[in-house]
């Protein structure tokens, strides 16, 4: 059973969404990705508060206007729902699949990671920014975090949904272009808004088809609990 690999990125002003099997994902964006980028690192462009607001902010705090594109809200959650929809392991109702594992590459502060934990048994979020990973871990431990709204300088509190089980979630810092070989097999891999920020995106595309292969046992269990205080 092949893992579902979901790549979400921007093409000009429009968002492009594709769901592909492990065999087909490399062909999907290879031509676009086969280039280098002079853009600065993603976490240097956006501060932690910006990410917290984008991933966890309440609708009225993120978009406090009567009219506008409110359907664009909850982007991380919608990405997680697409993973749920296209993951064949979640459609197996025979009980033979066992635990389901998901990987959120470029997870930032973990909005999609936490949302995926509602349907996957264990979810690993990986991001290259230690500040963003630390913020995600804080959300997992505390369940909430104060942040200053972007361009408003007003304090808000971002909170996780009550039905999020943080024992299913783990975060770590890592390089998407150089994933460690000890990663376990995953039933679903989410790559959202990441390819355009990588200097060598083809390295990630070449690695994704083998995301379901594990060369050696993971030294630290993926499902290591992250309990709230």
KAPE-V761388 format. One record per helix or strand of 2 or more residues. SS is the DSSP state (H for helix, E for strand). FROM is the first residue (numbers start at 1). TO is the last residue. If there is no record, write none. Layout:
ss:SS from:FROM to:TO
ss:SS from:FROM to:TO
//
This chain:
ss:E from:4 to:11
ss:E from:14 to:21
ss:H from:25 to:33
ss:H from:42 to:45
ss:H from:48 to:56
ss:H from:59 to:62
ss:H from:70 to:72
ss:H from:75 to:86
ss:H from:88 to:91
ss:E from:101 to:105
ss:H from:111 to:116
ss:E from:122 to:127
ss:H from:130 to:142
ss:E from:144 to:148
ss:E from:155 to:159
ss:H from:166 to:168
ss:E from:169 to:173
ss:E from:188 to:192
ss:H from:195 to:197
ss:H from:201 to:208
//
